[in-house]
Amino acid sequence: MSKVIPLASSDKGIISITKIDEPYGEGSKPVVSIGISLNGDADKPDWKAHIPLENVDEVCAAVKEVANS
């Protein structure tokens, strides 16, 4: 599954969010990949981060807390 969100304050930029089941090869644990592409190409992001599924809830809560501080 994937989601794409328009990147605020940019003309073509996007934030792409994808679940990757085995990102580092067979047997590796799933992650959520968050990519930012300034030119709108979700397949070639300028920046990306992989968040282990076990940390997603805590990371989302921390992002909200920091954004609202």
Secondary structure as GFF3:
##gff-version 3
##sequence-region A 1 69
A	DSSP	beta_strand	2	6	.	.	.	ID=ss1
A	DSSP	beta_strand	14	20	.	.	.	ID=ss2
A	DSSP	beta_strand	31	37	.	.	.	ID=ss3
A	DSSP	beta_strand	47	52	.	.	.	ID=ss4
A	DSSP	three_ten_helix	53	55	.	.	.	ID=ss5
A	DSSP	alpha_helix	56	67	.	.	.	ID=ss6
###
